[in-house]
Amino acid sequence: MPPDSDPAPLPAWLEPVRRAAGEIRAEDLTGFVAPEGAATRRGAVLMLFGEGPAGPDLLLTERAHDMRSHPGQVAFPGGSTDPTDASSTHTALREAQEETGLDPAGVEVIAALPELWLPPSNFAVTPVLAWWRRESPVRVVDPAEVHAVYRVPVAELLDPLHRVSVRHPSGWVGPAFLIGEDKDLVLWGFTAGIIARLFDFLGWTRPWDSTVHRELPPHMLGAHVRTVAARPTPGTPRHAGGPSVPSGPDR
């Protein structure tokens, strides 16, 4: 959706994010980059910054707990590219509207991060950065797909008290954030990795204790992964290059 013909400047705190999009590489955000010429599935997510009651925030969704893949995981709105989508921006805005009911007319797209690859699902995902210039109500549109919608303050994501590490039964270990009113909801995987590494690149990250671990709740693992988890896997855990079973578009 095109911005206003003469929009006001972006907030000063958002300008570094816009500039970073032109400098950051895929390798700065993930350990996985699709091989050249690979036939991948395309998708996009909307990384929407707003100015909420508690200051700058990000729009996130919690997937329905009984979904076939990535149940209960917190993610950016987004999904698979449809044949009718003209661009990654169109995909991200369309999916966000379908999931949260936001009005795309109030969203100003400011940049896109490099395309990122999710090996397990073979998705090539483009994170679309945007500013919520004219806010609109958001809600769960389809409970079969989305369990809840959140506006998470950036200050809370940067608070070291809300930073932990999680270990997946596959052996992968990576960064996570505790969000929600009671800070009992774990934001991890693909989405947490993008947020953490972008904040690192921006120099926003505050020192936090990565040795503090939080277990993933059973509903986030899914029946298949719980079966795998019952069989201990030898070897050294994989660390923050990117999860081997990340959350991401699968719609």
C-alpha positions as CSV (number, residue, x, y, z in Angstrom):
1,M,0.0,0.0,0.0
2,P,1.6,3.3,-1.0
3,P,2.3,5.8,1.8
4,D,0.7,9.3,2.0
5,S,1.8,11.6,-0.8
6,D,3.7,13.8,1.7
7,P,4.2,11.7,4.8
8,A,5.8,13.1,7.9
9,P,9.4,11.9,8.6
10,L,9.9,8.6,10.4
11,P,10.4,8.8,14.2
12,A,14.0,9.4,15.1
13,W,14.2,6.0,16.9
14,L,13.1,4.2,13.7
15,E,15.6,5.8,11.3
16,P,18.5,3.5,12.4
17,V,16.3,0.5,11.5
18,R,15.6,1.9,8.0
19,R,19.3,2.5,7.5
20,A,20.3,-0.9,8.8
21,A,18.1,-2.6,6.2
22,G,20.4,-1.2,3.5
23,E,23.5,-2.5,5.2
24,I,22.7,-5.8,6.9
25,R,23.4,-9.1,5.1
26,A,21.5,-12.3,5.3
27,E,24.5,-13.8,7.1
28,D,24.1,-11.2,9.8
29,L,20.6,-12.5,10.6
30,T,20.9,-16.3,10.1
31,G,23.3,-19.1,9.6
32,F,21.3,-20.4,6.7
33,V,21.3,-19.0,3.2
34,A,19.6,-20.8,0.3
35,P,22.1,-22.3,-2.2
36,E,22.3,-20.3,-5.4
37,G,19.7,-21.5,-7.9
38,A,17.8,-23.4,-5.3
39,A,14.0,-23.9,-6.0
40,T,12.6,-22.5,-2.8
41,R,9.1,-21.7,-1.5
42,R,8.6,-18.0,-1.2
43,G,7.1,-16.1,1.7
44,A,7.1,-12.9,3.6
45,V,6.5,-11.6,7.1
46,L,5.6,-8.1,8.3
47,M,8.0,-6.6,10.9
48,L,5.6,-3.7,11.9
49,F,6.9,-1.1,14.3
50,G,4.3,1.2,16.0
51,E,4.2,3.7,18.8
52,G,2.0,2.2,21.5
53,P,1.1,3.3,25.1
54,A,4.4,1.9,26.3
55,G,6.5,3.4,23.5
56,P,7.9,1.8,20.3
57,D,6.5,-1.7,19.8
58,L,6.3,-4.7,17.4
59,L,3.2,-6.5,16.2
60,L,3.3,-10.2,16.8
61,T,0.9,-13.1,16.6
62,E,0.7,-16.4,18.5
63,R,-0.2,-19.3,16.3
64,A,-3.1,-21.5,17.2
65,H,-2.1,-24.2,19.6
66,D,-3.5,-27.1,17.6
67,M,-1.9,-26.2,14.2
68,R,-0.1,-29.0,12.3
69,S,3.2,-27.0,12.3
70,H,4.8,-24.6,14.8
71,P,1.8,-24.7,17.1
72,G,1.6,-21.9,19.6
73,Q,4.7,-20.2,18.4
74,V,5.0,-16.4,18.4
75,A,5.7,-15.0,15.0
76,F,5.5,-11.9,12.8
77,P,2.3,-11.8,10.7
78,G,3.0,-13.4,7.3
79,G,2.9,-16.5,5.2
80,S,3.3,-18.0,1.8
81,T,3.4,-15.9,-1.4
82,D,0.3,-16.4,-3.5
83,P,0.5,-16.4,-7.3
84,T,-1.5,-13.1,-7.3
85,D,0.9,-11.3,-5.0
86,A,2.9,-8.7,-6.9
87,S,5.7,-8.5,-4.3
88,S,6.9,-9.5,-0.9
89,T,5.4,-6.3,0.4
90,H,2.0,-7.4,-1.0
91,T,2.3,-10.8,0.6
92,A,3.3,-9.4,4.0
93,L,0.5,-6.8,4.1
94,R,-2.2,-9.3,2.8
95,E,-1.2,-11.9,5.4
96,A,-1.1,-9.4,8.2
97,Q,-4.6,-8.1,7.3
98,E,-6.0,-11.7,7.1
99,E,-4.4,-12.6,10.5
100,T,-4.9,-9.5,12.5
101,G,-7.4,-7.3,10.7
102,L,-5.1,-4.3,10.5
103,D,-5.8,-1.7,7.8
104,P,-2.8,-1.8,5.3
105,A,-3.6,1.8,4.3
106,G,-2.1,2.9,7.6
107,V,1.1,1.0,7.1
108,E,4.1,2.6,5.5
109,V,6.7,0.1,4.2
110,I,10.2,1.5,4.8
111,A,12.5,-1.3,3.7
112,A,13.0,-5.0,3.4
113,L,15.6,-7.2,5.1
114,P,17.5,-9.8,3.0
115,E,15.7,-12.9,2.0
116,L,16.3,-15.6,4.7
117,W,16.1,-19.4,4.2
118,L,14.4,-21.9,6.5
119,P,15.9,-25.3,5.5
120,P,13.3,-27.6,7.1
121,S,10.4,-26.1,5.1
122,N,12.6,-24.8,2.2
123,F,11.0,-21.3,2.6
124,A,12.8,-18.3,1.4
125,V,11.3,-15.5,3.6
126,T,11.6,-11.8,3.1
127,P,11.0,-9.7,6.3
128,V,9.3,-6.5,5.3
129,L,10.0,-3.5,7.7
130,A,7.2,-1.1,8.2
131,W,6.0,1.9,10.3
132,W,2.4,1.9,11.6
133,R,1.7,5.5,10.6
134,R,-2.1,5.4,11.2
135,E,-3.0,2.6,13.6
136,S,-6.1,0.5,13.2
137,P,-7.6,-2.1,15.6
138,V,-6.1,-5.5,15.6
139,R,-7.6,-8.8,16.7
140,V,-7.7,-12.5,16.1
141,V,-9.5,-12.9,12.8
142,D,-9.5,-16.7,12.5
143,P,-9.0,-18.6,15.8
144,A,-8.1,-21.7,13.8
145,E,-5.0,-19.9,12.7
146,V,-4.2,-17.3,15.3
147,H,-4.5,-17.7,19.1
148,A,-3.6,-14.1,20.1
149,V,-2.3,-10.8,18.8
150,Y,0.3,-8.8,20.7
151,R,1.9,-5.4,20.6
152,V,5.2,-6.0,22.4
153,P,7.1,-2.9,23.5
154,V,10.7,-2.8,22.2
155,A,11.9,-1.8,25.7
156,E,10.6,-5.0,27.1
157,L,12.3,-7.0,24.4
158,L,15.6,-5.2,25.2
159,D,15.2,-5.8,29.0
160,P,17.9,-8.3,30.0
161,L,15.4,-9.8,32.5
162,H,13.2,-10.9,29.6
163,R,16.1,-12.6,27.7
164,V,16.7,-16.3,28.0
165,S,18.0,-19.2,25.9
166,V,15.9,-22.2,24.8
167,R,17.0,-25.7,23.9
168,H,15.0,-27.6,21.3
169,P,14.8,-31.4,21.5
170,S,16.8,-31.5,18.3
171,G,19.8,-30.1,20.2
172,W,19.5,-26.5,18.8
173,V,20.1,-23.8,21.4
174,G,19.1,-20.2,20.6
175,P,18.0,-16.8,22.0
176,A,14.5,-16.2,23.2
177,F,12.4,-13.5,24.8
178,L,9.7,-13.7,27.5
179,I,6.7,-11.7,26.5
180,G,3.1,-11.3,27.5
181,E,1.5,-9.7,30.6
182,D,3.1,-12.3,32.9
183,K,6.2,-12.8,30.8
184,D,5.3,-16.5,30.5
185,L,5.1,-16.7,26.7
186,V,8.3,-17.8,25.0
187,L,9.2,-16.0,21.7
188,W,11.9,-18.2,20.1
189,G,13.1,-19.6,16.8
190,F,13.1,-17.8,13.4
191,T,11.3,-14.7,14.7
192,A,13.4,-14.4,17.9
193,G,16.5,-14.8,15.8
194,I,15.7,-12.0,13.5
195,I,14.8,-9.7,16.4
196,A,17.9,-10.6,18.4
197,R,20.3,-10.2,15.5
198,L,18.8,-7.0,14.2
199,F,19.0,-5.5,17.7
200,D,22.6,-6.7,17.8
201,F,23.4,-5.0,14.5
202,L,21.7,-1.8,15.6
203,G,23.8,-1.8,18.8
204,W,20.6,-1.8,20.9
205,T,21.1,-5.1,22.7
206,R,21.9,-4.8,26.4
207,P,24.1,-7.4,28.1
208,W,22.0,-10.5,29.1
209,D,22.8,-13.9,30.6
210,S,22.6,-16.5,27.9
211,T,23.1,-19.3,30.4
212,V,19.6,-18.8,31.8
213,H,17.6,-21.4,30.0
214,R,13.8,-21.8,29.6
215,E,12.1,-25.1,28.5
216,L,9.8,-24.9,25.6
217,P,6.2,-25.7,26.6
218,P,4.9,-29.0,25.2
219,H,2.3,-27.4,23.0
220,M,5.0,-25.6,21.1
221,L,6.7,-28.8,20.1
222,G,3.9,-30.6,18.3
223,A,3.2,-34.4,18.4
224,H,5.9,-35.3,15.9
225,V,8.7,-33.3,17.6
226,R,7.6,-34.7,21.0
227,T,8.2,-38.2,19.7
228,V,11.6,-37.2,18.5
229,A,12.3,-35.6,21.9
230,A,11.7,-38.9,23.6
231,R,14.8,-40.2,21.8
232,P,17.9,-38.4,23.1
233,T,20.2,-37.2,20.3
234,P,23.9,-37.4,21.0
235,G,26.3,-34.7,19.9
236,T,27.0,-31.1,20.5
237,P,24.0,-28.7,20.5
238,R,23.7,-26.3,17.6
239,H,23.8,-22.7,18.6
240,A,22.5,-19.4,17.4
241,G,23.3,-19.7,13.7
242,G,19.6,-20.4,13.3
243,P,17.2,-23.0,14.4
244,S,16.9,-26.3,12.6
245,V,13.2,-26.3,13.3
246,P,12.4,-22.6,13.1
247,S,9.0,-21.0,13.2
248,G,8.1,-19.2,10.1
249,P,5.5,-19.1,7.2
250,D,3.7,-22.3,6.8
251,R,0.3,-21.2,5.7
